[in-house]
Structure formats: C-alpha cells, structure tokens
Amino acid sequence: MLIRGGCHCGNLTFTLDWAPEPTIIPARACTCTFCLKHGGVWTSCRTGSLRVEVRNPERVSRYAFGTETADFHVCAACGVVPLVTSRIDGRVYAVVNVNAFENVDSALLQRTAASFDAEDEATRLSRRQRNWIADVHFTPELQHD
C-alpha cells in the first residue's frame, strides 16, 4: 500500500510503501509535551520504505529535545511535523505522523497512547532500530547529524 502524506503547504511530503498490505495501522499518540502540542500520532512499517521530498530545504526546521536522539522535521512555512528521524549506527530510521496522511481510510488506524518517558537512551535507540522504518531516502538529501 502506498501512503502519501505531508505538511499542509506541501513543502515536506512523503510516500510510505507499506508492505505487506496492512489490515491495521498502529497509530501511537505520544504523550510527551511536544507531541501533545503538535498532534504527533506516529506509525512505522519496519518492512516498508519511506521516500521524503523537500521542495525548499531552507524551510524545514529540525527540533531535538530530551535525549536529542531524534529530529522532528517541522515545516517552517506551515508548522506541521510530518515525520521524525533518528540516526543510529550511521543509518537513518523514521516514523511518520498519521495526521499528515492524505489517502488512508481512518478505519485502518488503531490509535493508542504511548509513553516513552521511562526508557533510557539505549533502550530507546534499540526500540527504534527494531520498529521504525529503516529504508529512508530524502530528495534532496538532507544532512542528518
């Protein structure tokens, strides 16, 4: 299933190739203050691939807080946060915001609350490596420090 999404103005868009075809899409509503204030409800398909297109890279801001091991990609033009990336052992992993989806039947979304406050950094990075999208490509390629 090809899932398209992005920010409100179209500066930061993505296509997630969800394979195999999902019967449900887990949608984790993070309870951290950033996600609560920005409507962050995240999903990932470990076996999928993510293509991110950026029209104007200068209008994409990255925000990291807490352990500073994840970058929230914020469109500086419209303020939407369609994805988060984390560089682990030289590889970029990602999750996408289901609120940024454009072509998905909401009946597929299985929403649950998620709190990661109790995780230490090693546990958090290990979880991301196991569960986040591991095939991530940006056009144009953005630097991930």
N, CA, C and O atoms as a GROMACS GRO file, in nm:
protein
  580
    1MET      N    1   0.084  -0.117   0.000
    1MET     CA    2   0.000   0.000   0.000
    1MET      C    3   0.089   0.124   0.000
    1MET      O    4   0.179   0.136   0.083
    2LEU      N    5   0.065   0.216  -0.092
    2LEU     CA    6   0.137   0.342  -0.094
    2LEU      C    7   0.058   0.446  -0.016
    2LEU      O    8  -0.057   0.477  -0.048
    3ILE      N    9   0.121   0.499   0.087
    3ILE     CA   10   0.059   0.602   0.171
    3ILE      C   11   0.130   0.733   0.145
    3ILE      O   12   0.251   0.744   0.158
    4ARG      N   13   0.052   0.832   0.107
    4ARG     CA   14   0.107   0.965   0.084
    4ARG      C   15   0.069   1.057   0.199
    4ARG      O   16  -0.037   1.045   0.259
    5GLY      N   17   0.160   1.150   0.227
    5GLY     CA   18   0.132   1.246   0.332
    5GLY      C   19   0.228   1.362   0.323
    5GLY      O   20   0.316   1.367   0.237
    6GLY      N   21   0.209   1.455   0.414
    6GLY     CA   22   0.299   1.569   0.417
    6GLY      C   23   0.244   1.683   0.499
    6GLY      O   24   0.140   1.672   0.564
    7CYS      N   25   0.318   1.791   0.493
    7CYS     CA   26   0.276   1.910   0.566
    7CYS      C   27   0.161   1.979   0.492
    7CYS      O   28   0.125   1.938   0.382
    8HIS      N   29   0.106   2.081   0.552
    8HIS     CA   30  -0.011   2.150   0.496
    8HIS      C   31   0.019   2.220   0.365
    8HIS      O   32  -0.064   2.218   0.274
    9CYS      N   33   0.136   2.283   0.354
    9CYS     CA   34   0.168   2.362   0.234
    9CYS      C   35   0.235   2.280   0.124
    9CYS      O   36   0.252   2.330   0.012
   10GLY      N   37   0.272   2.156   0.152
   10GLY     CA   38   0.332   2.070   0.050
   10GLY      C   39   0.483   2.082   0.038
   10GLY      O   40   0.541   2.024  -0.054
   11ASN      N   41   0.548   2.155   0.127
   11ASN     CA   42   0.693   2.168   0.121
   11ASN      C   43   0.763   2.038   0.161
   11ASN      O   44   0.870   2.007   0.109
   12LEU      N   45   0.705   1.963   0.253
   12LEU     CA   46   0.765   1.842   0.308
   12LEU      C   47   0.664   1.728   0.291
   12LEU      O   48   0.568   1.718   0.367
   13THR      N   49   0.687   1.642   0.191
   13THR     CA   50   0.593   1.535   0.162
   13THR      C   51   0.662   1.399   0.171
   13THR      O   52   0.785   1.390   0.163
   14PHE      N   53   0.581   1.294   0.187
   14PHE     CA   54   0.639   1.160   0.191
   14PHE      C   55   0.548   1.060   0.122
   14PHE      O   56   0.427   1.080   0.108
   15THR      N   57   0.611   0.951   0.080
   15THR     CA   58   0.540   0.833   0.032
   15THR      C   59   0.594   0.715   0.110
   15THR      O   60   0.714   0.685   0.105
   16LEU      N   61   0.506   0.648   0.181
   16LEU     CA   62   0.543   0.529   0.258
   16LEU      C   63   0.488   0.407   0.185
   16LEU      O   64   0.368   0.393   0.168
   17ASP      N   65   0.579   0.320   0.143
   17ASP     CA   66   0.539   0.194   0.080
   17ASP      C   67   0.526   0.092   0.191
   17ASP      O   68   0.626   0.036   0.238
   18TRP      N   69   0.401   0.067   0.234
   18TRP     CA   70   0.372  -0.023   0.345
   18TRP      C   71   0.355  -0.163   0.288
   18TRP      O   72   0.259  -0.192   0.217
   19ALA      N   73   0.450  -0.250   0.321
   19ALA     CA   74   0.446  -0.386   0.269
   19ALA      C   75   0.477  -0.483   0.382
   19ALA      O   76   0.571  -0.462   0.459
   20PRO      N   77   0.398  -0.591   0.393
   20PRO     CA   78   0.281  -0.624   0.312
   20PRO      C   79   0.162  -0.533   0.344
   20PRO      O   80   0.166  -0.457   0.441
   21GLU      N   81   0.059  -0.542   0.264
   21GLU     CA   82  -0.063  -0.461   0.279
   21GLU      C   83  -0.115  -0.470   0.424
   21GLU      O   84  -0.133  -0.581   0.474
   22PRO      N   85  -0.139  -0.358   0.490
   22PRO     CA   86  -0.181  -0.363   0.631
   22PRO      C   87  -0.331  -0.392   0.646
   22PRO      O   88  -0.413  -0.350   0.565
   23THR      N   89  -0.363  -0.466   0.752
   23THR     CA   90  -0.504  -0.482   0.790
   23THR      C   91  -0.540  -0.377   0.895
   23THR      O   92  -0.655  -0.337   0.909
   24ILE      N   93  -0.436  -0.334   0.971
   24ILE     CA   94  -0.449  -0.221   1.064
   24ILE      C   95  -0.319  -0.141   1.056
   24ILE      O   96  -0.214  -0.194   1.017
   25ILE      N   97  -0.327  -0.016   1.092
   25ILE     CA   98  -0.209   0.068   1.101
   25ILE      C   99  -0.201   0.119   1.245
   25ILE      O  100  -0.284   0.200   1.286
   26PRO      N  101  -0.102   0.072   1.322
   26PRO     CA  102  -0.090   0.119   1.459
   26PRO      C  103  -0.057   0.267   1.460
   26PRO      O  104   0.031   0.312   1.386
   27ALA      N  105  -0.126   0.343   1.541
   27ALA     CA  106  -0.108   0.488   1.550
   27ALA      C  107  -0.084   0.523   1.696
   27ALA      O  108  -0.178   0.526   1.776
   28ARG      N  109   0.041   0.550   1.729
   28ARG     CA  110   0.081   0.574   1.867
   28ARG      C  111   0.077   0.724   1.897
   28ARG      O  112   0.156   0.801   1.844
   29ALA      N  113  -0.014   0.763   1.983
   29ALA     CA  114  -0.024   0.903   2.025
   29ALA      C  115   0.071   0.923   2.142
   29ALA      O  116   0.041   0.889   2.256
   30CYS      N  117   0.186   0.980   2.110
   30CYS     CA  118   0.289   1.002   2.212
   30CYS      C  119   0.238   1.104   2.314
   30CYS      O  120   0.172   1.202   2.279
   31THR      N  121   0.270   1.079   2.440
   31THR     CA  122   0.223   1.166   2.548
   31THR      C  123   0.326   1.270   2.592
   31THR      O  124   0.304   1.339   2.692
   32CYS      N  125   0.438   1.282   2.519
   32CYS     CA  126   0.534   1.387   2.556
   32CYS      C  127   0.473   1.523   2.523
   32CYS      O  128   0.380   1.533   2.442
   33THR      N  129   0.525   1.626   2.584
   33THR     CA  130   0.465   1.759   2.566
   33THR      C  131   0.476   1.808   2.422
   33THR      O  132   0.385   1.876   2.374
   34PHE      N  133   0.585   1.778   2.352
   34PHE     CA  134   0.598   1.822   2.213
   34PHE      C  135   0.489   1.759   2.126
   34PHE      O  136   0.422   1.828   2.050
   35CYS      N  137   0.472   1.628   2.138
   35CYS     CA  138   0.372   1.558   2.056
   35CYS      C  139   0.230   1.601   2.093
   35CYS      O  140   0.145   1.616   2.006
   36LEU      N  141   0.205   1.620   2.221
   36LEU     CA  142   0.072   1.667   2.262
   36LEU      C  143   0.042   1.802   2.199
   36LEU      O  144  -0.070   1.825   2.152
   37LYS      N  145   0.138   1.892   2.198
   37LYS     CA  146   0.115   2.026   2.144
   37LYS      C  147   0.112   2.031   1.992
   37LYS      O  148   0.054   2.122   1.934
   38HIS      N  149   0.174   1.930   1.926
   38HIS     CA  150   0.180   1.930   1.780
   38HIS      C  151   0.094   1.822   1.715
   38HIS      O  152   0.097   1.806   1.593
   39GLY      N  153   0.019   1.747   1.793
   39GLY     CA  154  -0.067   1.643   1.736
   39GLY      C  155   0.011   1.526   1.680
   39GLY      O  156  -0.028   1.468   1.578
   40GLY      N  157   0.122   1.489   1.746
   40GLY     CA  158   0.204   1.379   1.698
   40GLY      C  159   0.142   1.243   1.727
   40GLY      O  160   0.132   1.202   1.842
   41VAL      N  161   0.100   1.175   1.622
   41VAL     CA  162   0.048   1.038   1.630
   41VAL      C  163   0.127   0.959   1.526
   41VAL      O  164   0.108   0.978   1.406
   42TRP      N  165   0.214   0.871   1.572
   42TRP     CA  166   0.319   0.815   1.489
   42TRP      C  167   0.295   0.671   1.451
   42TRP      O  168   0.235   0.594   1.526
   43THR      N  169   0.342   0.635   1.332
   43THR     CA  170   0.339   0.496   1.288
   43THR      C  171   0.464   0.466   1.209
   43THR      O  172   0.533   0.557   1.161
   44SER      N  173   0.490   0.338   1.194
   44SER     CA  174   0.603   0.293   1.113
   44SER      C  175   0.576   0.152   1.065
   44SER      O  176   0.501   0.076   1.126
   45CYS      N  177   0.638   0.120   0.954
   45CYS     CA  178   0.631  -0.015   0.898
   45CYS      C  179   0.774  -0.061   0.879
   45CYS      O  180   0.842  -0.018   0.786
   46ARG      N  181   0.820  -0.147   0.965
   46ARG     CA  182   0.960  -0.193   0.964
   46ARG      C  183   1.001  -0.248   0.829
   46ARG      O  184   1.116  -0.234   0.787
   47THR      N  185   0.908  -0.312   0.760
   47THR     CA  186   0.939  -0.374   0.631
   47THR      C  187   0.910  -0.282   0.513
   47THR      O  188   0.924  -0.322   0.398
   48GLY      N  189   0.869  -0.160   0.542
   48GLY     CA  190   0.836  -0.065   0.437
   48GLY      C  191   0.953   0.023   0.398
   48GLY      O  192   1.063   0.011   0.452
   49SER      N  193   0.926   0.113   0.304
   49SER     CA  194   1.027   0.211   0.264
   49SER      C  195   0.961   0.349   0.260
   49SER      O  196   0.843   0.363   0.229
   50LEU      N  197   1.041   0.450   0.292
   50LEU     CA  198   0.992   0.586   0.301
   50LEU      C  199   1.072   0.676   0.208
   50LEU      O  200   1.195   0.678   0.213
   51ARG      N  201   1.001   0.749   0.124
   51ARG     CA  202   1.062   0.848   0.036
   51ARG      C  203   1.010   0.985   0.078
   51ARG      O  204   0.889   1.007   0.081
   52VAL      N  205   1.101   1.075   0.111
   52VAL     CA  206   1.065   1.209   0.157
   52VAL      C  207   1.114   1.309   0.053
   52VAL      O  208   1.230   1.307   0.012
   53GLU      N  209   1.023   1.398   0.012
   53GLU     CA  210   1.060   1.503  -0.082
   53GLU      C  211   1.048   1.638  -0.014
   53GLU      O  212   0.949   1.667   0.054
   54VAL      N  213   1.150   1.719  -0.034
   54VAL     CA  214   1.154   1.852   0.026
   54VAL      C  215   1.165   1.954  -0.087
   54VAL      O  216   1.265   1.955  -0.160
   55ARG      N  217   1.065   2.038  -0.102
   55ARG     CA  218   1.069   2.140  -0.207
   55ARG      C  219   1.172   2.246  -0.176
   55ARG      O  220   1.253   2.282  -0.262
   56ASN      N  221   1.170   2.297  -0.054
   56ASN     CA  222   1.261   2.404  -0.014
   56ASN      C  223   1.326   2.367   0.119
   56ASN      O  224   1.267   2.389   0.225
   57PRO      N  225   1.447   2.309   0.114
   57PRO     CA  226   1.513   2.264   0.238
   57PRO      C  227   1.533   2.375   0.341
   57PRO      O  228   1.537   2.347   0.461
   58GLU      N  229   1.546   2.500   0.297
   58GLU     CA  230   1.564   2.610   0.391
   58GLU      C  231   1.439   2.633   0.477
   58GLU      O  232   1.445   2.700   0.580
   59ARG      N  233   1.327   2.576   0.433
   59ARG     CA  234   1.202   2.594   0.508
   59ARG      C  235   1.167   2.470   0.590
   59ARG      O  236   1.052   2.451   0.630
   60VAL      N  237   1.267   2.387   0.615
   60VAL     CA  238   1.249   2.272   0.704
   60VAL      C  239   1.339   2.292   0.825
   60VAL      O  240   1.460   2.311   0.813
   61SER      N  241   1.277   2.289   0.941
   61SER     CA  242   1.349   2.305   1.066
   61SER      C  243   1.350   2.170   1.137
   61SER      O  244   1.252   2.095   1.130
   62ARG      N  245   1.459   2.140   1.203
   62ARG     CA  246   1.464   2.016   1.282
   62ARG      C  247   1.473   2.054   1.429
   62ARG      O  248   1.549   2.142   1.469
   63TYR      N  249   1.393   1.983   1.509
   63TYR     CA  250   1.389   2.011   1.651
   63TYR      C  251   1.420   1.882   1.727
   63TYR      O  252   1.358   1.778   1.703
   64ALA      N  253   1.515   1.889   1.817
   64ALA     CA  254   1.551   1.775   1.902
   64ALA      C  255   1.544   1.820   2.047
   64ALA      O  256   1.587   1.930   2.081
   65PHE      N  257   1.490   1.736   2.131
   65PHE     CA  258   1.481   1.769   2.274
   65PHE      C  259   1.506   1.644   2.355
   65PHE      O  260   1.525   1.536   2.298
   66GLY      N  261   1.505   1.655   2.485
   66GLY     CA  262   1.526   1.538   2.572
   66GLY      C  263   1.663   1.476   2.546
   66GLY      O  264   1.766   1.540   2.570
   67THR      N  265   1.665   1.353   2.498
   67THR     CA  266   1.791   1.283   2.472
   67THR      C  267   1.859   1.333   2.344
   67THR      O  268   1.974   1.297   2.317
   68GLU      N  269   1.790   1.414   2.267
   68GLU     CA  270   1.839   1.468   2.139
   68GLU      C  271   1.886   1.358   2.045
   68GLU      O  272   1.984   1.374   1.973
   69THR      N  273   1.813   1.247   2.045
   69THR     CA  274   1.846   1.135   1.956
   69THR      C  275   1.746   1.124   1.841
   69THR      O  276   1.755   1.031   1.761
   70ALA      N  277   1.651   1.216   1.833
   70ALA     CA  278   1.554   1.217   1.724
   70ALA      C  279   1.535   1.360   1.676
   70ALA      O  280   1.539   1.455   1.754
   71ASP      N  281   1.515   1.374   1.545
   71ASP     CA  282   1.488   1.503   1.485
   71ASP      C  283   1.344   1.508   1.438
   71ASP      O  284   1.302   1.428   1.355
   72PHE      N  285   1.269   1.602   1.491
   72PHE     CA  286   1.134   1.629   1.446
   72PHE      C  287   1.145   1.726   1.329
   72PHE      O  288   1.196   1.837   1.346
   73HIS      N  289   1.099   1.686   1.212
   73HIS     CA  290   1.110   1.768   1.092
   73HIS      C  291   0.985   1.856   1.084
   73HIS      O  292   0.874   1.809   1.060
   74VAL      N  293   1.007   1.985   1.106
   74VAL     CA  294   0.899   2.082   1.113
   74VAL      C  295   0.904   2.170   0.988
   74VAL      O  296   1.008   2.225   0.956
   75CYS      N  297   0.792   2.182   0.919
   75CYS     CA  298   0.786   2.274   0.807
   75CYS      C  299   0.780   2.416   0.864
   75CYS      O  300   0.686   2.450   0.937
   76ALA      N  301   0.879   2.496   0.832
   76ALA     CA  302   0.886   2.632   0.884
   76ALA      C  303   0.781   2.722   0.819
   76ALA      O  304   0.753   2.830   0.870
   77ALA      N  305   0.722   2.678   0.708
   77ALA     CA  306   0.620   2.758   0.641
   77ALA      C  307   0.483   2.739   0.705
   77ALA      O  308   0.413   2.837   0.732
   78CYS      N  309   0.442   2.613   0.729
   78CYS     CA  310   0.307   2.588   0.780
   78CYS      C  311   0.302   2.531   0.921
   78CYS      O  312   0.195   2.526   0.982
   79GLY      N  313   0.416   2.487   0.975
   79GLY     CA  314   0.423   2.442   1.113
   79GLY      C  315   0.392   2.295   1.138
   79GLY      O  316   0.394   2.251   1.252
   80VAL      N  317   0.362   2.218   1.034
   80VAL     CA  318   0.327   2.077   1.050
   80VAL      C  319   0.454   1.993   1.069
   80VAL      O  320   0.559   2.023   1.012
   81VAL      N  321   0.442   1.886   1.149
   81VAL     CA  322   0.552   1.794   1.175
   81VAL      C  323   0.513   1.657   1.118
   81VAL      O  324   0.453   1.576   1.188
   82PRO      N  325   0.546   1.630   0.990
   82PRO     CA  326   0.501   1.505   0.929
   82PRO      C  327   0.588   1.383   0.960
   82PRO      O  328   0.542   1.270   0.941
   83LEU      N  329   0.712   1.403   1.006
   83LEU     CA  330   0.796   1.288   1.032
   83LEU      C  331   0.904   1.319   1.134
   83LEU      O  332   0.936   1.434   1.163
   84VAL      N  333   0.958   1.210   1.188
   84VAL     CA  334   1.068   1.215   1.284
   84VAL      C  335   1.173   1.117   1.234
   84VAL      O  336   1.140   1.008   1.188
   85THR      N  337   1.301   1.157   1.244
   85THR     CA  338   1.409   1.066   1.209
   85THR      C  339   1.505   1.050   1.326
   85THR      O  340   1.514   1.136   1.414
   86SER      N  341   1.577   0.939   1.323
   86SER     CA  342   1.679   0.912   1.424
   86SER      C  343   1.795   0.843   1.354
   86SER      O  344   1.776   0.740   1.289
   87ARG      N  345   1.916   0.898   1.367
   87ARG     CA  346   2.034   0.834   1.310
   87ARG      C  347   2.094   0.743   1.418
   87ARG      O  348   2.132   0.788   1.526
   88ILE      N  349   2.103   0.614   1.383
   88ILE     CA  350   2.155   0.514   1.477
   88ILE      C  351   2.258   0.430   1.402
   88ILE      O  352   2.226   0.370   1.299
   89ASP      N  353   2.378   0.426   1.452
   89ASP     CA  354   2.486   0.349   1.390
   89ASP      C  355   2.499   0.380   1.240
   89ASP      O  356   2.517   0.289   1.159
   90GLY      N  357   2.489   0.508   1.205
   90GLY     CA  358   2.508   0.550   1.068
   90GLY      C  359   2.389   0.534   0.976
   90GLY      O  360   2.398   0.564   0.857
   91ARG      N  361   2.278   0.486   1.027
   91ARG     CA  362   2.158   0.463   0.946
   91ARG      C  363   2.045   0.552   0.995
   91ARG      O  364   2.032   0.576   1.116
   92VAL      N  365   1.964   0.603   0.902
   92VAL     CA  366   1.850   0.688   0.938
   92VAL      C  367   1.724   0.601   0.947
   92VAL      O  368   1.692   0.527   0.855
   93TYR      N  369   1.655   0.614   1.059
   93TYR     CA  370   1.527   0.547   1.083
   93TYR      C  371   1.420   0.656   1.094
   93TYR      O  372   1.452   0.770   1.126
   94ALA      N  373   1.293   0.620   1.066
   94ALA     CA  374   1.189   0.723   1.068
   94ALA      C  375   1.055   0.666   1.112
   94ALA      O  376   1.028   0.546   1.102
   95VAL      N  377   0.971   0.758   1.162
   95VAL     CA  378   0.828   0.736   1.183
   95VAL      C  379   0.756   0.851   1.117
   95VAL      O  380   0.813   0.960   1.100
   96VAL      N  381   0.630   0.828   1.079
   96VAL     CA  382   0.551   0.933   1.015
   96VAL      C  383   0.425   0.960   1.097
   96VAL      O  384   0.376   0.874   1.170
   97ASN      N  385   0.376   1.082   1.084
   97ASN     CA  386   0.259   1.127   1.158
   97ASN      C  387   0.133   1.090   1.080
   97ASN      O  388   0.114   1.137   0.968
   98VAL      N  389   0.046   1.007   1.138
   98VAL     CA  390  -0.076   0.966   1.068
   98VAL      C  391  -0.169   1.084   1.042
   98VAL      O  392  -0.253   1.078   0.953
   99ASN      N  393  -0.155   1.191   1.120
   99ASN     CA  394  -0.236   1.310   1.096
   99ASN      C  395  -0.196   1.382   0.968
   99ASN      O  396  -0.266   1.472   0.922
  100ALA      N  397  -0.083   1.343   0.909
  100ALA     CA  398  -0.036   1.401   0.783
  100ALA      C  399  -0.073   1.313   0.663
  100ALA      O  400  -0.041   1.348   0.550
  101PHE      N  401  -0.139   1.200   0.686
  101PHE     CA  402  -0.179   1.110   0.577
  101PHE      C  403  -0.282   1.178   0.487
  101PHE      O  404  -0.363   1.258   0.533
  102GLU      N  405  -0.277   1.144   0.358
  102GLU     CA  406  -0.370   1.202   0.262
  102GLU      C  407  -0.465   1.101   0.200
  102GLU      O  408  -0.573   1.140   0.154
  103ASN      N  409  -0.431   0.976   0.197
  103ASN     CA  410  -0.511   0.880   0.122
  103ASN      C  411  -0.538   0.750   0.198
  103ASN      O  412  -0.542   0.643   0.139
  104VAL      N  413  -0.557   0.760   0.330
  104VAL     CA  414  -0.576   0.640   0.411
  104VAL      C  415  -0.713   0.646   0.478
  104VAL      O  416  -0.750   0.747   0.538
  105ASP      N  417  -0.787   0.537   0.469
  105ASP     CA  418  -0.915   0.524   0.537
  105ASP      C  419  -0.888   0.524   0.687
  105ASP      O  420  -0.814   0.439   0.736
  106SER      N  421  -0.947   0.616   0.760
  106SER     CA  422  -0.922   0.628   0.904
  106SER      C  423  -0.963   0.503   0.982
  106SER      O  424  -0.919   0.484   1.095
  107ALA      N  425  -1.047   0.418   0.922
  107ALA     CA  426  -1.086   0.293   0.989
  107ALA      C  427  -0.967   0.198   1.004
  107ALA      O  428  -0.969   0.110   1.089
  108LEU      N  429  -0.863   0.216   0.922
  108LEU     CA  430  -0.743   0.132   0.933
  108LEU      C  431  -0.657   0.169   1.054
  108LEU      O  432  -0.579   0.087   1.103
  109LEU      N  433  -0.673   0.293   1.104
  109LEU     CA  434  -0.588   0.341   1.212
  109LEU      C  435  -0.631   0.286   1.347
  109LEU      O  436  -0.747   0.301   1.387
  110GLN      N  437  -0.539   0.222   1.416
  110GLN     CA  438  -0.564   0.171   1.550
  110GLN      C  439  -0.487   0.259   1.648
  110GLN      O  440  -0.368   0.239   1.672
  111ARG      N  441  -0.557   0.359   1.704
  111ARG     CA  442  -0.493   0.460   1.789
  111ARG      C  443  -0.478   0.410   1.933
  111ARG      O  444  -0.570   0.354   1.992
  112THR      N  445  -0.358   0.432   1.986
  112THR     CA  446  -0.329   0.401   2.126
  112THR      C  447  -0.238   0.511   2.181
  112THR      O  448  -0.165   0.576   2.105
  113ALA      N  449  -0.242   0.530   2.312
  113ALA     CA  450  -0.149   0.624   2.377
  113ALA      C  451  -0.015   0.553   2.396
  113ALA      O  452  -0.010   0.432   2.415
  114ALA      N  453   0.092   0.631   2.389
  114ALA     CA  454   0.226   0.573   2.407
  114ALA      C  455   0.312   0.669   2.489
  114ALA      O  456   0.320   0.788   2.458
  115SER      N  457   0.376   0.616   2.592
  115SER     CA  458   0.467   0.695   2.673
  115SER      C  459   0.604   0.627   2.672
  115SER      O  460   0.615   0.507   2.699
  116PHE      N  461   0.706   0.705   2.641
  116PHE     CA  462   0.842   0.652   2.637
  116PHE      C  463   0.929   0.716   2.745
  116PHE      O  464   1.051   0.706   2.741
  117ASP      N  465   0.865   0.782   2.840
  117ASP     CA  466   0.938   0.856   2.944
  117ASP      C  467   1.029   0.768   3.028
  117ASP      O  468   1.133   0.814   3.074
  118ALA      N  469   0.994   0.643   3.048
  118ALA     CA  470   1.071   0.555   3.136
  118ALA      C  471   1.192   0.493   3.066
  118ALA      O  472   1.274   0.429   3.132
  119GLU      N  473   1.203   0.510   2.936
  119GLU     CA  474   1.314   0.448   2.863
  119GLU      C  475   1.445   0.523   2.884
  119GLU      O  476   1.448   0.646   2.886
  120ASP      N  477   1.552   0.446   2.900
  120ASP     CA  478   1.683   0.510   2.895
  120ASP      C  479   1.724   0.519   2.748
  120ASP      O  480   1.656   0.463   2.661
  121GLU      N  481   1.831   0.588   2.720
  121GLU     CA  482   1.869   0.614   2.582
  121GLU      C  483   1.898   0.486   2.503
  121GLU      O  484   1.856   0.474   2.388
  122ALA      N  485   1.967   0.391   2.562
  122ALA     CA  486   1.999   0.266   2.492
  122ALA      C  487   1.872   0.188   2.456
  122ALA      O  488   1.860   0.135   2.346
  123THR      N  489   1.778   0.181   2.550
  123THR     CA  490   1.652   0.112   2.524
  123THR      C  491   1.574   0.181   2.414
  123THR      O  492   1.517   0.115   2.327
  124ARG      N  493   1.572   0.313   2.417
  124ARG     CA  494   1.501   0.392   2.316
  124ARG      C  495   1.559   0.368   2.176
  124ARG      O  496   1.484   0.345   2.081
  125LEU      N  497   1.690   0.372   2.164
  125LEU     CA  498   1.753   0.352   2.033
  125LEU      C  499   1.732   0.210   1.983
  125LEU      O  500   1.710   0.188   1.864
  126SER      N  501   1.738   0.114   2.072
  126SER     CA  502   1.714  -0.026   2.034
  126SER      C  503   1.571  -0.046   1.984
  126SER      O  504   1.549  -0.115   1.884
  127ARG      N  505   1.474   0.016   2.052
  127ARG     CA  506   1.334   0.007   2.008
  127ARG      C  507   1.318   0.067   1.870
  127ARG      O  508   1.250   0.010   1.785
  128ARG      N  509   1.380   0.181   1.846
  128ARG     CA  510   1.370   0.244   1.714
  128ARG      C  511   1.430   0.155   1.606
  128ARG      O  512   1.371   0.142   1.499
  129GLN      N  513   1.544   0.095   1.632
  129GLN     CA  514   1.605   0.006   1.533
  129GLN      C  515   1.515  -0.113   1.501
  129GLN      O  516   1.510  -0.158   1.386
  130ARG      N  517   1.444  -0.163   1.599
  130ARG     CA  518   1.354  -0.277   1.578
  130ARG      C  519   1.226  -0.239   1.507
  130ARG      O  520   1.173  -0.318   1.428
  131ASN      N  521   1.173  -0.119   1.534
  131ASN     CA  522   1.036  -0.088   1.494
  131ASN      C  523   1.020   0.022   1.390
  131ASN      O  524   0.919   0.025   1.320
  132TRP      N  525   1.115   0.112   1.379
  132TRP     CA  526   1.099   0.226   1.288
  132TRP      C  527   1.132   0.186   1.144
  132TRP      O  528   1.195   0.082   1.121
  133ILE      N  529   1.091   0.267   1.050
  133ILE     CA  530   1.120   0.244   0.908
  133ILE      C  531   1.271   0.257   0.889
  133ILE      O  532   1.330   0.358   0.927
  134ALA      N  533   1.332   0.155   0.829
  134ALA     CA  534   1.478   0.154   0.815
  134ALA      C  535   1.523   0.192   0.674
  134ALA      O  536   1.641   0.220   0.653
  135ASP      N  537   1.432   0.192   0.579
  135ASP     CA  538   1.465   0.228   0.440
  135ASP      C  539   1.410   0.369   0.416
  135ASP      O  540   1.294   0.385   0.378
  136VAL      N  541   1.494   0.471   0.439
  136VAL     CA  542   1.452   0.611   0.436
  136VAL      C  543   1.541   0.687   0.338
  136VAL      O  544   1.664   0.682   0.346
  137HIS      N  545   1.477   0.759   0.244
  137HIS     CA  546   1.551   0.838   0.146
  137HIS      C  547   1.488   0.975   0.132
  137HIS      O  548   1.366   0.988   0.121
  138PHE      N  549   1.572   1.078   0.134
  138PHE     CA  550   1.530   1.217   0.118
  138PHE      C  551   1.571   1.268  -0.020
  138PHE      O  552   1.679   1.236  -0.069
  139THR      N  553   1.484   1.348  -0.082
  139THR     CA  554   1.516   1.419  -0.206
  139THR      C  555   1.480   1.565  -0.186
  139THR      O  556   1.363   1.594  -0.164
  140PRO      N  557   1.574   1.658  -0.193
  140PRO     CA  558   1.717   1.632  -0.197
  140PRO      C  559   1.764   1.574  -0.064
  140PRO      O  560   1.696   1.585   0.038
  141GLU      N  561   1.881   1.513  -0.068
  141GLU     CA  562   1.938   1.453   0.053
  141GLU      C  563   1.964   1.561   0.156
  141GLU      O  564   2.027   1.662   0.126
  142LEU      N  565   1.917   1.540   0.279
  142LEU     CA  566   1.939   1.634   0.389
  142LEU      C  567   2.048   1.576   0.478
  142LEU      O  568   2.062   1.455   0.490
  143GLN      N  569   2.124   1.664   0.540
  143GLN     CA  570   2.224   1.622   0.637
  143GLN      C  571   2.153   1.574   0.763
  143GLN      O  572   2.062   1.640   0.813
  144HIS      N  573   2.194   1.461   0.814
  144HIS     CA  574   2.144   1.409   0.944
  144HIS      C  575   2.263   1.395   1.035
  144HIS      O  576   2.339   1.298   1.026
  145ASP      N  577   2.279   1.490   1.123
  145ASP     CA  578   2.395   1.491   1.213
  145ASP      C  579   2.390   1.377   1.310
  145ASP      O  580   2.479   1.362   1.393
   0.00000   0.00000   0.00000
